[in-house]
Each structure stands twice: as structure tokens, then as C-alpha cells.
Amino acid sequence: MKIDHEALKDLQPNQEKVLASDIRSDILSSASLHGGHLSSNLGAVELTLSLLKAFDPYEDDILFDVGHQTYAYKILTGRSLATLRQYHGTAPFSDPEESKADKYLNGHASTAVSVAYGMALAKAISKDESYTVAVVGDSSLSSGITMEALGLLSDDHKTPLIIVINDNGMSIGKDVSFVGREFRKLRNSRFYFRTSNFLGKAMSKSKATWKLFLRLRSLKDRIRQALISPTVFESMGIKYIGPYDGHDFESLDLAFKKAKSSVRNGPVIVHVITKKGYGYPPAMKDEKGEFHGVSKSFDEEKPSSSDSFTAYKRVLLEEKMAQDEKAFVICPAMVYGSDLESVFKAYPERTLDVGIAEENAVTLASGLALKGFHPVVDIYSTFLQRSYDEVFEDIARERCDNLFLIERAGLVGEDGSSHQGLYDVAFLKSIPGTRIVMPYDKASLERLFEAHWFSKKRPTFIRFPKDAPQNDHPPVLVDGSFDVIEKKGKDVLFLATGPNGMKAALLFDEKMAMDKAMLTDLLPTKEEIVRFGLLDYRTIYFYDAYSTLEGSAGHISALLLSLGYKGRFVPYAFKTEFVPHGSLKDLYDAYSLSPEKVIEAVSNDFAAETEKDKRD
């Protein structure tokens, strides 16, 4: 399904409703085939249609925050969802390389207002009179980045910027922020909301005198003043209009008409009320976030599975919460995705969802640690990136004993470059005192969980990949960072990480005689490398399908070099680049990092070295 946005201006009201229904059907069909962000897109269809009637996506700058509500926008700017999230297919988020209608590359929440403000400032200076519009979810307003931008806007009465707040009362699950509570007051003022829409439509249709129009608008404003105290935005000095019904085309058309007439005198906020998941009853009833991001065939009955690191992590965490009264779990808006619902339900006084505020999650954890508590921060790898400074300054430098459970470590697949969890080892290893560990099966996870449960005055990070854990393989020997899987007393070592590493180790041909070991502590020390005997191996093959070459591979290579290692260190890991969207299989194959392809590469290299030894 592809539509030219120019055709929208000629649509009749009944045609708009039919088109909105067709777009929802396309979104549902695509999500069932490829997975994706469902609820947020279903709720933004009418909003997107009206936006593209009011603004030109190629001449004006329309920025979506997060970019996971752009499926209708993609359709209406000539793109198909038939290959959504597939390797070399339609991107999961906004992507300027895909279309000139996309003005910035994004995949994380809360950046649109700041970016749009910068664009609007640049255009004002260069006398560019095109519009700048940021479409922002209400939960993104709880982020420090957005609030900092709004703080600047409160003193700006000239820059033309329209901020559309798509208010559905939800983050991924329920919105927990202060701003969210303020919006609930407006949402719940049903008399004003209905009266506002009625008067707004009457004003837009009225052919009466301008004097009558002004009276109607004055009446509408007096009703709001009588029923509702000034909004947080008006208190900040930013023009505010709304709220408007985000599923009613007349209301939306009026909202954008008013915004365009007001914005030349400075920033204006348009408050639009929508329903997340609109048009699909299961998603409309969802308060947990089950339909926020869905996997393919989400609408088919599937047996529940506990065969994942995330599920087993939750079991271990429940046990620790029962045993340790000082344990406290913090999660930034991903309670459902991190499988923590039962933990939060069982321990409401020792759990906290901070919303889309990752920096606050980390610094808050440091305060708990400084008072003797045991804070556990459960966070996605890609969202941890925002908290680098807080980990450095408020955790590591304070020597706080904090445990981080890093979800979605390594490839995540179809969500693409903004969500691949490949980079945390590389940036965390620069912070003094950090320990980063990764299991390869359930037994190793249990051992690592126990060993690093608040036993040392430092931050510890346990990484959980999307790949399922391998069957338990008791190591021949556990030596610090290294689990020996097979010891043949040879001078060649195959060293690997994670479940793919274990899978590769088990694929070796028996003729390829070499020692095999799993690296569980991803930043081994010099002392551990010497004690384990890495310097004695003529060749070390290192396989890490969960990080870039600057991660563990770079760390080990640098230590070997500093210790005067004379042998060959051959790493297999992702290059330091942004990895696009696609299925895990397609991406592993494309980067030659599947267990099968790595074993093939090691086999060829091993054979070549063996042949060279014979010639020598």
C-alpha cells in the first residue's frame, strides 16, 4: 500500500475514515508478518493523515519522537510496509537515507524537541519560512532531554516551532511521570474536552462575522480557565492549544490550522488525545505494553516459553529479592520487556519504574547504594548508552556496589542500528573498576549471578542476549574469567563468548585438535591471562558474536600485546560500524558471524597454518 500525500487534501470526510481503516489493516498485516511496533502506530493514523494535509513532508520538517510511530507516515510518503524491518527492506524507524520525507535518523525517545528546536533556529536565521513540527509522545516529556529543551523554549517568543503532543496516557506501559499525571487531569476533564471540540468545530464551520468567531473562542478559553488550572506549559510561558480529539479529523484539522496561525509569534504546543492501539481491541485494552512491540504472528496462539536468559534471570532475581531485604530493582520503562512484572508485583516497595529517564535510573541507584542498599538496574543495552556519564561519575567514581542487568545485549535484529546492543562492552571498558560478564547457558548464569551479587565495591554488568541459552555444559575447569570446555593440551585455543560461542565450540570437527574455553568475564585482567596460560598458545581464535572488535577482542588483544605475546590472536566480532535492521539469521550471515561461518573460517585458517607448518 502506497499513497501520495498530495492526494490527501482532496479527500472527503468519509474517504478519510476509509483510508484510515485501510492503513490500520496494512499495519496489522505487516506486524503479523514481520513484527514491529504495533500499538503506537495504530493510535497515530488520523494524526498522521491530518499532519500531512496541513504540512508538506518534503518542504517542512516533521520529526517523530521516537520514530516507532511512523508506519502510517511511511505509507503516506510512498513507502511500502511489505519489507518492513527486513534486511535491505523498509527501515523500522525514520531514516533520511530511505526518504527525503524523513528529516533525522532516530530510534530513541525524547530527542525530537531538541532537534526540531535546532532546526527551527537555523531556519529562522536563514529566513526559511517552512514549518518545523515535532510529534512527541506524552511519556517522552518526562525525559530530562525534553524538559531541558522546553526550559529553553520558555524564554523564546520568536522561534517558530510546533510541538504536537500525542497524548495516549502510555509509555510502553502506563506513563508514570509527573507530566503524565498533569495530562490525566486534562484528559479526565470530559466536560471541557467535549465542549472544546464542539465549539472548535462550530468556529471552523461558522460563516458568521469575525466578531462572533472571537466570542466563541473567548467562551472556549473561559470554560478552560474555569475548569482547569494553567497547564505546565502555560506556567512555563509556552503557548498551548488543546486538547483535541486525535481520532477526529475535523478537530485535528482545526488544531493544525490554529497552530500554523499562532507559531509565527513563537513556539506553540498542540495537545492531541489519542488511544494507543486504536482500532484493534486487544491493543486498546493493553496496559502492560504487550502490544507495544510485537513479534511476527503475534495474533496466533503460542505456548509460553521460559527458555530464555530473560526468563531465567527473572527467576533468579525473585529468589534474591526474597533472600536479600536490601535488594531494590530499578527499571526505565521496560518492566514488561524485561519480564519483571512478577517481581514488581511481589515487591512494590523495593521496585521502581522511573519511566523514560535512564540517566535518573542510574544516579538514583547510586544514592541507594550509598545508603547501604543493593540496587539492581535492569536496562536494555542500547538505552544504557544514555547513562555513560552517570555510570562513570555517580557509580564507578563513587565506588558504588551496583548490579546492572543488561537486556538485549548483542544483536536485536529487526529494530536496527538504534537498538543493536553491540557497543556496551566497548564503552564500559573505559570506565575504571567495571566488571562485565556474560553467561552461555543457565548454569553459567546462575554461577555468575551468585558470584557478583553485591560482593565487591564496583559496578558489575551481566549481559543477556536474545539468543536462547545452550544446554548446560559443565566446564572441565573454571579459572576466573575462563571456563574450560575441552582440554587437549594443544597449542591452539578456541575462545568464545555467549550461547553462540558454545554452539560453535560444539561444532568443531574432531580432526581440528585444539583446546576450547568460554570467556565469562569479558574484561579479564593481566593476572588472569597469565595464570590461565594464554601466552603459551601459538594461536588464539576468539569468537564474540555480541560485541564489536573494540569490546572484549580489543581488550584481550591489548593485554596480550602488553605482555609480549608472540603468537597469533585471530578475533571474530562485529566491525565498529552501525549494523542495520534484519533478522538475526540474516545479519549473522551477512557479517559472517554465525557459528557455522565462524567455524568454517577457523577451519580454513587452521588448515592453512597446519600446511604451512608442514612446509616449514
N, C-alpha and C positions, 0 to 999 in steps of 0.2 A: 504493500500500500504506500503510494507516494502522492503528495498533493502540493500544488503550487500555492504558496501563501498568498499570492496576489488575488487568487480566486475567492478568498475568504470574504473580501469586502462586499461582494455581490450576493452573498448568501442570505436567504430569508430565515427568520427565526426557527421555523420548523426544519429547515435544511441544516441549520447549525446543530440542532439536537440530534438529528440523524447522523451527521458527521461525527459528533462526539461519541455516539454509541458505536459507530464503526471503528473509531480509533481505539476505544476501550477493548473491543473484540480483538483487534490486532495486537494490542499489548498483552492481553491474556494468552492469546495463541503463541506469541513469541516467548513469553515467560515459561509456558508449559514445555516448549521445545528446547529452550536454551537456558532457562533460569534467568535470574535478574532481579532488579528492584521493582517490585510489583505495586505495593500499596501507595507509595509516594507518587508514582506515575498515574495511577488511576484517579487519584484525587486532584491532579493538576490539569486535566484535559480542557475543561471550559476556560480555566485561567489562561492556558497557553493559546487557545484559539482567539480569545479576546486580545491578548497581548499582540498577536501577530496581525490582528485587524487594526490595532492602534499604532503599532510601530513597525518599522521596516528592519528585518533582522540583518540586512546587509549594510544599510546606511547607518542605522542606530546600533548602539551597543547594548545587547541584552545578555546579562550574566546570570546564570543559575547557580545557586548555592544549595546543594552540593554538586549538582550535575547529574545526580541519580534520579532527577525528576524531569529529564529531558526527552523521554521517549516520544511523546506527542510532538515536541519541538522538532525532533529529528524527522518524523513523518512529514510534518508541515513545511519543512525546508528541503524536501526532495530526497530523503534517505529512506532506506528500507530496513525493517527490523528482521528480515528473513535470515540475515547472517549476524545478528546481534551477539556480541561477546565471543564470536568465533575467531580463530586465528586468521588474521588478514581480513576480518569482517568488520561490521559496524561497531564502533567503539562503545563501551559501556557508559562513558561519561562525555562531557563536552570535549571536543578535540578540534582545534583550528586547522590541523592538517587534513581533517576529514571534510570540513565545510567552512566556507567563509562566514557562515551564519554563527559559528562558534567563535567567541572572542577571546577565550582563555582556556587553558588546559587545567582542569580541576577534578578532584575526586575526594577532597576532604572538606569538612564543614567549616563555615564561618569566615571564609576569606572573601566572599563576593562583595561585601560592602566596602572593604578597604580597597580592593582592586578597582571597583567601579568609581570610588571617590577619586582615586588617582587618575583614572581615565577622564572623568568629568573635569578635573582641574586642568589636565593637559589640553582638553578641547576648549575650555574657557579661555586659556591663554592664547591658543592658536585661532580663536574666533570661529571655531567649528560649532555650528548650532544644532547638530544632530543630538538625539536624546541618549541618555545613559540610564539604564534600568537594571537594578539588582533585585532578583527574586530570591527571597530568603525565607527559610522555614522558621517558625517561631522559636523552636528549640535552639537554633544556631545563635540566637540573640543572647543566650546565657554564656557564650564563649567570650573570653577576655579580648580576643582579637576584634570581634564585632563591637563590643562595648567601648573599646578604645577608639574605634572609628566613629562611633556615634558621639563620643565625647568631643571629638574634633568638629563634627558637623554641628554641634550645638552652638558653636561660635561662628559658624559660616552662614551668612544670609545672602550669599551671591551664587555659589556654585550650583548649577542646575543638575540635580541628581534625584532620580525617583527610586525609592526603595519600596518594593512590594513585599509585604509580609504575608506569606502563605501560611495562615494560622489554622492548623488542624489539631492543636492540643496534644500533639505527639512528638516525641523524638523518634527513636527506633521503637521504644515502648512509650510509656507515658512521659510527658515532659515534667521534669522535677524542678525546674528553675523558678526563680522569683518572677522573671518576666512572664513565664508560663502562667503563674498564678494571677498576675495582673490581667493577662489576656482572658483568663477564665471569667473574670468579673465582667468584661465586656461581652463575652460570648453568652454569659448567663443573663444578661440584661435583655431578655427576649422582647419586652415591650418596645424598648428603644430600637432594637435591631429591626423588628418588623416595620415600625413606624418610619424609621430611617429609609428603608428600602421603598416603602410606599411613597413617601414624599419625594425621594430621589427620582423615582420613575415619573411621578407627576410633573416634577420640574423639567425633566428631559423631554417630555412629550408636550408640555404646555406651549401653546401659541399665544398666550396672553402677554400682557405688557411686561417689560423688564422690571417694572416696579413690583408686580405680583411675584415674579420669579425671586426677587430679593426677599420678599416677605416669607415665601415658602422656605427659602434657605435659612433665614433668620429663625423661623419657627423650629426647624430641624435642629439648629445649633442650640437653641434654648432648651429643647427637650433633653438633649445630651447633657448639657450643663446641670440641669435639674436632677437627672437620674444618675449620672456618672461623674466622679471626680476627674480632674485632668489626668490624661494618660501619662505614663512615664516619659513618653517622647515630648509631649507638650510641656511637661515640667522641665525638660532639658532645653526647651526653646526650639524644637524642631516641628515644623508644620505637620499636622496629622489629619488625614481624612479617612472616614470609615466608621464602623466596619461595614463591609459589603458582602453580599452572598456570593461566594466563589463558584457556585454552580448555576448562577442565573446570569444569562448573557446581557440582559438589559442593565442589571446592576453593575456588572463588570465594565460594560461599555461606558457607563456614566462615570465610574471611578477613574478610568484612564483618561477620559475627556477632561475631568476636573484636574487630574494630576498634570496633564500637559499644559493647562492654562495657568497652573499655580507655580510650576517648577522654575520658571524664568526669574522668579524672585527668591530662589534659594531651594535647598533640599526639601523634599516632601515625602512623607511616609503614607503609603496606601495600605490599609488593613483589610485583608480579604479572608473570610472564613470559609474553609473547605472541610471536607470529610475525607480522611485518609482511607484509601481503598474504595472510594465512591464507585458504585455500580456493581460491585462484587461482594455480596453479603458476607461471606466468611472473612474477607479482609476488613470490611467495615466494623465487624464485631471484635476484631483482634485488638487486644490491649497489651499484649506481650511483645509484639514485634515478629510474630511467626511469619507474617506475610510481607514484612519489610523487604527482606532479601530471600528469594526462593530458589530452590534447585529445580532442575528440569523435571517434568512430570510431577510437579508439586501437588496437582489435583487428583493424583491417583493414590489409592490406599497402599501404604508401605509399612512393613514391620519396623518397629523402632529398633535402633541398633545402639549397643553400648560399646561397640568395637572401635573406639577412637581414643586418642590421647585425651581429648577434652572431657569425654565422659568419665574416664578413669581418674583424671585429675579431680573432678568434682567429688568422686567417692573418697579419695584421699583427703581432700580439703574438708569434707564433712567430718571425717574421723578426727582430724586435727582440731577443728573447731570445738568438738566435744571434749577433747583432752586438754586443750590449752585455752584457759579463760581470758588470756590476754591477746588472743588472735583476733584480728579485725580485718575484714575484707572490703576493699575499695574497688569500684568498677566505674569507668567513664562511659555510661550509656549503652553498654553491651552485655547486660545481665543475661538476656535470652541467648544471644550468640555465643556467649562463653559458658552456657549451661550452668548458670549459678542460681537459677530460680529457687531450687530447694534449699540452698544454703541461705539465701536472703530470707526465705520464709521461716526457716528454723531459728535463725539468729538475727532478728530485726534490729536489736540494739548494738550488734557488732558487725553490721554490714552497711554500706553506704554507696548509693549510685549518685555520682556527682554530676551526671549529665555530660554534655559535650564540653568538657573542661579538663583535658588531660593534664595540663600543667598544674592545675589546682589539685588534682588527684595525687600527684607525686609529692608536692610540697606539703599537703595535708598529712600524707603518710609519714613524712619526716617528723612532724610535730607529735604524732602518736608514738613514734619510735623514741623520741627524746624524753617522753614521759614513761618509758618502760613497756609500752605495748608492742605487739608483734604484728605490724601492718603488712598485709598481703595486697599488692596491687595487681589485679587481673586486667590485662590490657592487650589489644592487638599490636603486633609488631609495627605495622605502618602508622598507628596512632602514637606509639611511643616516641616516634621521631620528633613530635612537637615538644617533648618533655626533656630533650637533651640537657638544656641548661639547668633544669630543676634537679635532674639526676646528678649532674656534676656538682652543682652548688649546694643543694639542700639535703642530698642524701650522702654522696660519696665523701665530700669535704667535711661533712659533719660526722663521718664515720657511723652513720646510722645502720642498724641491723634491719634491713628491709628485704622482703622477698617479692620478686616480680614474676608473675606467671605470664609468659609472652605467648599469646594465641596467634594462630595463622603465621607461624614462623616459616620462612621459605616461600615457595610459590603458592599463590592462592588461585591462580588461573584466570577465570573469565573477567574478573574485575580490573585486571590490567595493571599498568605501571604505577598508579597511585596507591595500589593496595598490595603489591608484592612485598612479602616480608623478608626480603633478602639482605637488607642493609644494616640490621641492628647490631650484628656482631662487629662489623667494621667500625661503626661509630661509637659503640660502647667500649671497645677495647682501648680507646684513647683516654678513658676515664680511670684514674688511678684506683686500684683496690677492687675493681669489679670482678665478679666470677660469673661465667656464663656456661651453663650446662645444658645437655640435650640427651634425652633417652632415645633408645631404638626399639625397645619392647616394654611391656608392662612391668616386668621385674626390674629393669634398669630405672624406670620412672619411680617406682616405689623406693628403691635404694637412694636415688638422688633426692627425692622429696624428704626422706628421713635425714639424710646427711646434711642437708642445707636448710633445715627448719630452725632458723634463728639460733645458730650456734657460733656465729662469727660476727664481729663488728664491721660489716661491709654489706653493700648491696649484692644480692645474688639473683641471677636471672635464669629461669628454667624455660626453655623454648619448646613449644608444642606445634608440630607440623600438621598439615591437613592429611598427609599420608597415614594410613592405618598402621598401628604397631605390628611388627613382625611377631610370630610365635616366639615365646620365651626361649632364649638360648643361653643357658648358664655358662658364663665365661670360664675358661680354664684357669685364668688368673685375673684378679683385679688389682691394679697397681696405680693408685692415684687417679690420674686422668684417663688411664688406658684399661680397657677390658680386652684381654687376650682371648680370641675365639678359637684360634688354631695355632699351635706352636710346632713348627717342623725343624727349627734350628737352622734355617736357611739365612742367606744374606740379603734377601729381598722381602720387603714388608708391604702388605696392602693394608692401609689405614683408612678408616671411613667414619662417617657420622650418620646418625639417624636411621630410620627404618629402611630407606633406600640403600644406605651403606651396608646394612646387614643383609639385605636381599642380594646385593652384588657379591658380597663375600661368599654367599652360599652358591653362587652360580659358577664359581671357578672350576675349570677343568682340572682334574686330578694331576694331569701332567705339568700343570703350572705350579710347581712346588714353591710356596712362599708362606711366610708367617702372615697371620691375619689378626687384626685388632680393631676395636671400635674406640673412637675418641669420645668420651662422655663429657669431660671438662674441655670446653672449646678454646680455652686460653691456658694451656699447660705452662708451667714455669720451667726455667732453665734446669733447675734441680731435678724436676720430674723427667725431663727429656734425657738427661744424663743417666739417671737411675734406671730408667726403662731400657736404656741401651740403643736409642735411636741413632746415635753416632756410629754404631757398629754395622749398620746396614749399608750395603753397596747402593741399593736403590730403594726409595720410599715412594710408593704410589699413594696419593692422598685424594680421596673422593668425598666431596661435600656438595650435595645437591640442594643445600638450604641457605647458602650464602654466596657472596661474591668472592673473588680472588683476594680481596683486601680483608676478608674475615679471618677465619682460622688458618687458611692456607698462607696468607701473608704473615700472620703471627708466627707460625711454625717455621716458615722459610727464613724469617729474620733471625729467630733464635738459633737455628741450625748454622746460619752464616756466622753469627757472633761467636759460636762455639767451635768454629773451624771445621765444620763438617766437609768431608772430601767427596762424598757420594753424590748421587742424583736424587733430587726431590722433584717429583712429577705431579703437579696438582691438577685436579679436575673439579672446577667450580664455575659459577657464572662470571662472565666478564663484568667489569664495572660499567654497566650501562643500564638504561631503563628497559625492563622486559615488558613487552606488550601483552595484550589480552589473548586468551586462548585456553583450551582445555589443558589440564596438567600433562596429559599424554603428548599433545601436540607441541607444547613448549619444551618438555624434556627431550623430545626427539629433535626439535629444531635446534636446540643448543647442544645436542649430542651428550646429554647428561642423564639419560635413563640408565638404570643399572645394566641393561643389556648392551647399550652402546659404549658405556664406560668399560665394561669387561672386554668388549671387542677391541677397544683402543689399548687397554692394558695388555691383552694377549698379543696383539701385533707388536707392541713395543718390547714386551718380554721376549718374544721370538727373535726380534731383530738384535737385541742385546745378547741373547744366547748364541746366535750365529756369529756375532762379532767376537765373542769370547773364544769360539772355536777357531776363528781365523787367526786371532792373536796368539 
